[in-house]
Amino acid sequence: MPFALATITGCSMTDKRSDEISSAGTSTSSDASDVMEKLSSGIYDLIGVKGKASDSHPGVMDCPGKDAKTYFRIFHPWSFYPASAGDLDLAMKRLKVELPRHGWKIVEYGPDTSKNKNINLTADNSGKKAGVSIVQMSKNDPPKLSLTVVSGCYKVPDGEKVERF
């Protein structure tokens, strides 16, 4: 999991003047979590094939190089299982076309180095200050798309602390 999270901070998620992850603004962990769930829901809608999403919830992680008591990122890992295994390719192809139409910039697309040669799609949305990593796992039983949506760095409001969940 840590490797997948590190790979979805493509070029739009970073400040062009430094290697720091973009600021996503000020928010409580709970409110930022709600934003990531809505973003994941929007990606689910773009898949456009019948299937089922896993029931998972966002979590909180640190922002590299920032005070963990006041800065955080939200990550939301989930999976999509198509109703028909044959629809898995279609789901990934739709995401490759639809994500850019909805503000996402694809920064990586192609097979990984695993023996299964899983197709990986990484995209950033600078407007939403988020990135998504999608892995097409055709050889899994059942076949699935594995998705992780990650926010930029949030700062908690003055006087509050980062909630961990």
C-alpha positions as CSV (number, residue, x, y, z in Angstrom):
1,M,0.0,0.0,0.0
2,P,2.6,2.6,0.8
3,F,4.1,2.2,-2.7
4,A,0.8,2.8,-4.4
5,L,0.2,5.9,-2.3
6,A,3.6,7.3,-3.2
7,T,3.0,6.8,-6.9
8,I,-0.1,8.9,-7.2
9,T,1.5,12.2,-6.4
10,G,2.1,12.9,-10.1
11,C,3.0,16.3,-11.5
12,S,-0.3,18.1,-10.9
13,M,-0.3,17.1,-7.2
14,T,3.0,18.8,-6.6
15,D,3.9,22.5,-6.5
16,K,5.9,23.2,-9.6
17,R,8.4,25.3,-7.6
18,S,9.2,22.5,-5.2
19,D,8.8,18.8,-4.4
20,E,6.1,19.5,-1.8
21,I,2.6,18.1,-2.2
22,S,0.0,20.7,-3.1
23,S,-2.1,22.3,-0.4
24,A,-5.7,21.3,-0.4
25,G,-6.7,24.1,1.9
26,T,-8.0,24.0,5.5
27,S,-10.4,21.4,6.7
28,T,-11.2,18.9,9.5
29,S,-10.2,15.3,8.8
30,S,-13.9,14.4,8.8
31,D,-15.0,17.0,6.3
32,A,-12.0,16.2,4.0
33,S,-12.9,12.5,4.3
34,D,-16.4,13.3,3.0
35,V,-14.9,15.2,0.0
36,M,-12.7,12.2,-0.9
37,E,-15.7,9.8,-0.7
38,K,-17.6,12.1,-3.1
39,L,-14.6,12.2,-5.4
40,S,-14.5,8.4,-5.4
41,S,-18.2,8.3,-6.1
42,G,-17.7,10.5,-9.1
43,I,-15.0,8.2,-10.4
44,Y,-17.3,5.2,-9.8
45,D,-20.0,7.0,-12.0
46,L,-17.4,7.4,-14.8
47,I,-16.8,3.6,-14.9
48,G,-20.1,3.2,-16.7
49,V,-20.4,-0.6,-16.5
50,K,-22.5,-2.6,-14.2
51,G,-20.7,-3.9,-11.1
52,K,-20.2,-3.4,-7.4
53,A,-17.8,-1.2,-5.4
54,S,-16.3,-2.5,-2.2
55,D,-17.5,-0.9,1.1
56,S,-14.4,0.9,2.3
57,H,-13.8,4.1,4.1
58,P,-11.2,6.8,3.8
59,G,-8.2,7.0,6.2
60,V,-5.8,9.7,7.3
61,M,-2.1,9.8,6.6
62,D,0.7,12.3,7.2
63,C,1.9,15.0,4.8
64,P,5.6,14.4,4.2
65,G,7.8,17.1,5.9
66,K,4.9,18.7,7.7
67,D,3.7,18.7,11.4
68,A,1.5,15.6,11.8
69,K,-0.5,17.4,14.5
70,T,-1.8,20.0,12.0
71,Y,-1.4,18.7,8.5
72,F,-2.8,15.5,6.9
73,R,-3.9,13.8,3.7
74,I,-6.9,11.6,3.1
75,F,-6.7,8.4,1.2
76,H,-9.6,6.3,0.0
77,P,-8.8,2.8,-1.2
78,W,-11.6,0.8,-2.8
79,S,-12.3,-1.8,-5.5
80,F,-14.7,-2.2,-8.4
81,Y,-15.9,-5.6,-9.4
82,P,-17.7,-5.7,-12.8
83,A,-20.9,-7.8,-13.1
84,S,-19.2,-9.6,-16.0
85,A,-15.5,-10.3,-16.0
86,G,-15.5,-9.3,-19.7
87,D,-16.5,-5.8,-18.7
88,L,-13.2,-5.1,-16.8
89,D,-11.3,-4.0,-20.0
90,L,-14.3,-1.7,-20.9
91,A,-14.3,-0.2,-17.4
92,M,-10.6,0.7,-17.6
93,K,-10.9,2.0,-21.2
94,R,-13.9,4.2,-20.1
95,L,-11.9,5.7,-17.2
96,K,-9.0,6.4,-19.6
97,V,-11.3,8.4,-21.8
98,E,-13.7,9.9,-19.2
99,L,-11.2,11.0,-16.5
100,P,-9.6,13.7,-18.7
101,R,-13.1,15.0,-19.7
102,H,-13.7,15.6,-16.0
103,G,-10.6,17.5,-15.0
104,W,-8.2,14.7,-14.5
105,K,-4.8,14.6,-16.2
106,I,-3.4,11.1,-16.9
107,V,0.2,11.1,-15.8
108,E,0.9,7.3,-16.2
109,Y,-0.8,4.5,-18.2
110,G,0.4,1.1,-19.1
111,P,1.3,-2.4,-17.8
112,D,3.3,-2.8,-14.6
113,T,6.3,-5.1,-14.1
114,S,4.5,-7.8,-12.3
115,K,4.1,-11.2,-13.9
116,N,0.4,-10.4,-14.5
117,K,1.3,-7.2,-16.3
118,N,-1.6,-5.3,-14.6
119,I,-2.6,-2.1,-16.4
120,N,-1.9,1.0,-14.2
121,L,-3.6,4.4,-14.6
122,T,-2.5,7.3,-12.5
123,A,-4.2,10.6,-12.8
124,D,-4.2,14.0,-11.0
125,N,-6.9,16.6,-10.7
126,S,-5.3,19.9,-9.8
127,G,-8.7,21.6,-9.3
128,K,-9.7,19.0,-6.7
129,K,-6.2,18.7,-5.3
130,A,-6.3,15.0,-5.6
131,G,-4.8,12.0,-7.4
132,V,-6.0,8.5,-8.2
133,S,-4.2,5.3,-8.8
134,I,-6.1,2.6,-10.7
135,V,-4.8,-0.9,-11.2
136,Q,-6.7,-3.3,-13.5
137,M,-6.3,-6.8,-12.0
138,S,-7.6,-9.1,-14.7
139,K,-6.1,-12.2,-13.3
140,N,-7.6,-11.8,-9.8
141,D,-10.5,-14.1,-8.8
142,P,-12.7,-12.2,-9.2
143,P,-11.2,-9.7,-11.6
144,K,-11.3,-6.1,-10.3
145,L,-10.1,-2.5,-10.5
146,S,-8.2,-1.5,-7.4
147,L,-8.5,2.3,-6.8
148,T,-6.9,4.6,-4.3
149,V,-7.8,8.3,-4.2
150,V,-5.5,10.6,-2.3
151,S,-5.8,14.3,-1.4
152,G,-3.3,17.0,-1.2
153,C,-2.2,18.3,2.2
154,Y,-4.9,19.8,4.4
155,K,-4.3,22.0,7.4
156,V,-6.7,21.7,10.3
157,P,-8.5,24.9,11.4
158,D,-6.7,26.8,14.2
159,G,-7.2,25.3,17.6
160,E,-8.0,21.8,16.2
161,K,-6.0,18.6,15.9
162,V,-5.9,16.0,13.1
163,E,-8.4,13.2,13.7
164,R,-6.9,9.8,12.9
165,F,-9.1,7.1,11.5
